[in-house]
Amino acid sequence: MATMVDTLAVFAAMQRMRAAVLEDGIDLNQVMRDACKSHTERTLCHIGVVPFSMALSKTFGRLKLGRPIIDAICASFPAGPADEHSGGFEAVSWKQFVFELSTMTPSTPRQSAMSELRTVLRAMRRHVESRQLDLLGAFWTAMRSGRERSIGFMDKALFKSVLLHAFAGLAPALRPSVVDQICLVWRFGEPDLYGGYVAVNWKKFCPDLMAMEPEEALTAPQPSDELGVNQLPPGLAAELRVLRRYALGRQYDLSEIFEEETAPGLEKNLGLMDTQLFVGVMSRLFGPDVLSRRHR
């Protein structure tokens, strides 16, 4: 069975390793070349999992990385044939690892905000589950066809836009600094002249998010939760209860009705609709006798 990679844990560990490289003046390229057992390994920049792990343990001994983190790093930079016995791959792309590490910002005390990021991601995972959101579909639809869609990366600005639309209900938690951290953890490609990244690997972000444990509800359900109106002003909540009774009496499947009226593509995946179209659908469903526009 392949090793399950905890992307956040690997990112945090590599930040600490980057700090150690700078503090101790470690030539990681030379460390890996010395660990290679043959000219072929040096030329192809691949090294066996065992010698790579031993090199990491020896070089970064004071960090006490531990076996789970080292295994996760190996799984993040796979090379060579698959290992049929233990899962994963038989080798590690040490050159890619060294390059990725060289582009990282060393950890600082403030970047222990990784635990906050994990909490936000678990809340996002719960949001996907409760809303039955097709997250991969949302990103896929937003992409132009071609290389970017096939490989699974997108411009950082577009990624942020799709993310904020998909998780609009979590807007208070998705502060700009948190979204920037998500883009950094799931960065794609080489850094630009200023050391930043312009693309995000959404194809890795989606399964990583879905592999996380959803955050538990912080409070017990309230009686009005089933109506979805517990956060609304009392007057508007009363209006929605009237509409709900009307819809139940006529056996309306509101989800299906709005799905059929929504334009295909990104809008349908994210559950968005033009305001005028929404008002038109509501008017047809409920009519002037039921639908009041007193509360806007």
Secondary structure, 3 states (H helix, E strand, C coil): CCCCCCHHHHHHHHHHHHHHHHHHCCCHHHHHHHHCCCHHHHHHCEEEHHHHHHHHHHHCHHHCCCHHHHHHHHHHCEEEEECCCCCCEEEEEHHHHHHHHHCCCCCCHHHHHHHHHHHHHHHHHHHHHHHCCCHHHHHHHHCCCCHHHHHCCEEHHHHHHHHHHHCHHHCCCCCHHHHHHHHHHCEECCCCCCCCCCEECHHHHHHHHHCCCCCCCCCCCCHHHHHCCCCCCHHHHHHHHHHHHHHHHCCCCHHHHHHHHCCCCHHHHHCCCCHHHHHHHHHHHHHHHHCCCCCC
